[in-house]
Amino acid sequence: MHQRLTLHQIPRPLKNELTNEIYWLCDTLGLSAGRDLDNLATQIVLTILSRSEGSGISSDELSNLLAISSSRVNHHLRNLTRSGIIYRERRLVHLRRKSLSDSIREIRRDADRIFDELEQVAEEIDKLVGVTSQNGKKALIIRDSMGIVPRA
């Protein structure tokens, strides 16, 4: 499965209250944006976190606790799994790590790996079109099949 990382730079809430902080965290990670008017993704993360003794929670139990349909729960669970904050094992849902802070650190490592690969590919593209990188090295000029030619 592809991982989707979304980051929004949003001012942090003024009050350090659990509800404000968890909503801010989920909004910043793009977990509760869009059509999630009831902030169900945030409520799911908070529910999983409060059950973080390691035993996990079933989607049916989440559905009952949050008083929403199992299809809505599963929709949000798919998105949360894709973001990397939770994972499914058998019929149970778990936070990615034992704590939310450890889960965020792991997502950061994911982002670093993605950016490392993006940087490597960007350098290869620069070389192919003959763009000089910041380190001052001029790349070879190569014309590709699309006819891309470097700037003069």
C-alpha positions, 0 to 999 in steps of 0.5 A: 500500500502507498503511504500518503503524508500530508502536512499543513502548517497551522497555528498551534492552539493557545490552550494546552488542552487534550482536545485542542492538541489532538485536533491540532495534531490531526489537522496538521497531519491532514487526517481530519481535513476535507469532508470529515466535518465530525472530526471522526479521524481525530476521535478514532485516533484518540480512542485508539490512543486511550486503549494503547495498552497494546491489545488493540481495538476492533473496528466494531468496537470503535463503531460502537464506542463512537456511535457510527456505522462500521463503514464510516469507521472502516473508511477512516481506518483506511485513511489513517492506515495509509497515513502511517499513524495506525496499522491493522493486525488481524481484526484489531487496529493499533497505534503504529507505536506504543505512544503517539509521540513514538508514532509521530517520530516513525512518520518523520522517519518515513518522510525523511526516506521519501525526501531522500529519494526525491532528492536523489531523483531530482539530482539525476534529473538535474544532471540529465538536463544540465542544470548546475546544482548548488555545489557548483558542479555542472552536469552533463548535457543530455537530450532525452527522448522528450527533447528536453534541452538544458537552459543556456 
